[in-house]
Structure formats: structure tokens, C-alpha cells
Amino acid sequence: MNISTQATADRKLVVAIRELSASQREQIRAAAAAAGLSVHFFESPQEALPAAREAEVIFADGTALAGAAPALRWMCTPYAGVEPYTAPGVFASPQAVLTNSSGAYGTTIAEHVIQVSLMMLRQNEAYQQVVKKREWIRNLPVRSLKDSRILLLGTGDIGQECAERLRAFGPASLTGVNRSGRHPGGSFDRVLPLADLDALLPETDLLIISLPGTPETYHLINAERQKKLPDESLLVNVGRGSVIHQAALEQELRAGRLFAALDVFETEPIPEQATLWDCPRLLITTHIAGNMSLPYTVKRITELFLENLDRYAQGLPLLRQIDLKKGY
């Protein structure tokens, strides 16, 4: 159902983000009018499909919308991940550009990383089992983020937000890794190139992964690299499931050597019959670290879109534009 339309022009902006508040919709409506666009709000991408055919701009997620919009010039996904859009032929319009909402999810994902890291270090799962058995055990060994050697694989918004929060715990070191080794600023002690990854893994107590899913990152943390991590190391993945060789990791967990908290997986949802569900030393969350359930995230998504909408109206290059061949 089309819930709001302002027909100021034949140039159409289609918005299909259910989480937007009334005030955020008003902000978008006003900015669209200033840009000469009529805005049409929908509650879901599927609901917006009929309107996509005439859309010049789409603010929503879904390859179906991209494929149904032959007049599209700009699509902004409210998420950071763009893998589904990189396949050939996704966009019906050859002139369409894609931007994402990278920069909106750092706060919520960084808080998730802190949460699951502490849950593993402080034996939360084991103590939950103690409580379920109505026992009174208080002496399970725990560890701390303080004095831990922490490696952040990915130094973008998420990596930087994680490093800022981790700094308060007094780690022994905070090392970032990216393709170039360029230091983005912030709380990292050092930032090294991806070529140094193999040398860094044996010195890592906590590995945090926030990489996108691209051909370059596919199974980057393979079986060989997992074995380079010290015994009892922790691995947290909030990037893409394809970065880790999942079957190899399950072997390491079942062998009692590593701990892991995974929010993303090679296949989502995890198949009901998958052995991963009952894998020991594994904390599973259902890809919830970076969704839109935190109001602050939706606020930032809206702000980033409005910033680009103003640039679009002025004919300026859009920020956070995706190179569909590279996948980021």
C-alpha cells in the first residue's frame, strides 16, 4: 500500500524502509521536494515493486527493485553489505549507481562485539548451564579484555568504532589490518597491511572480523590460518560469513581449541539440520548485530541518505558509491 505521496513532479523517489519514523519521513519528503522529486513511501520493497518502474531514485533494499526500475539513476540501500547487487544483470538501468549506508552501523555492531567478547571471556554460556541445573558454582576461570592482544581485520567504520570501545578496557595491543596498511586514525595502536596477516595471527587473543564479502575476502580465514591462532583464542565475525571457512572453524571448535561468536554465516538462515547449531564453544546470533532495530542506526541511515540526496540535487558525486565490479 502506498502510504504517502507528494506529487510535486514526474521524477519519483521510492522509499521502502518500514523502520523510518514519522519525523524522518517528513525530513525525506521535504528534501525530495527541494530536489524536485515526488516521494512515495512503502512499508516493504515488495510493496514498492509496482512503483519502481517509474522511479528515478530508490531508497530501499532489494535486488528485485533494482531489476524492476529501468529509469533508475540512483539506488541507496539502507544496509552496508552489497553482495547481492554485484551479480551481472541485477540493475535494469545501465545508468544506475548504487550507494550504501556504511557509517550507520558502527555503534550497534561495536556494542555487539563487546557484548559477545565478554560473554565468551567470562564463561557466560557455562554459567547459564549452572543456573539451569540449579547449582551454585562460582569458580569457573574467566579472562579479560584487559591485556588481551586484539586484532581487528577491517579498519572501516565498524573496526574503528570497535577499537574506540575496546581501548577503554586496557588491551595489551589493538592492531588493525586492511589492504594497504594505511592508518585511518582513531584508537588503533598500529595498522598493518593484509600481507602481514599470517605473522599476526599467532600473536592474537581476540580476532574481530568486519570485512565485506568479496572474491578477495572469500575464505580469507581458511583452515591454515585458523590453525595459526593460539589455543583458546576468540574469533568474532560481524562482517560476512564467506570470510571464514566455516567447516574448518567447526572442527577447531569441536576439538576444544578455539572459541567463536558468529553473527554471519556462509548460508543464512543456518539450515535446521546443520551440526553448527549444537557446536560447543560457539555463540550464535542470527545476523542481528547490524540490523535496524536500534533507533540511532535508523537516524544515521536517514542522515546519510539526506546528505547524498542534497549532493544528487546539486549534481555532485555521491558519497559511499559502490564499485560493482570490486564489490565495495
Protein Blocks (a to p, Z undefined) as FASTA:
>chain_A
ZZbdcdfbfbdcddddfklcfklmmmmmmmmmmnopacdddfbfklmmmmmmmpfbdcde
djklmmmmmkbfbdcdfbfblklmmpghkamblkbccddfehjlmmmmmmmmmmmmmmmm
nommmmmmmmmnopacfkbccddfehpacddehjbfklmmmmmmmmmnopabdcdddfko
paebhjbfbdcdfklmmmmmmmcfbdcdfbdcdfklgoklgfklmmmpcghiacddfkbf
klpcfklmmmmmmnomaccddfbdfbdcddfklmklmgghiacdehkllmckbfklmmmm
mmmmmmmmmmmmnopacehiacfknoZZ
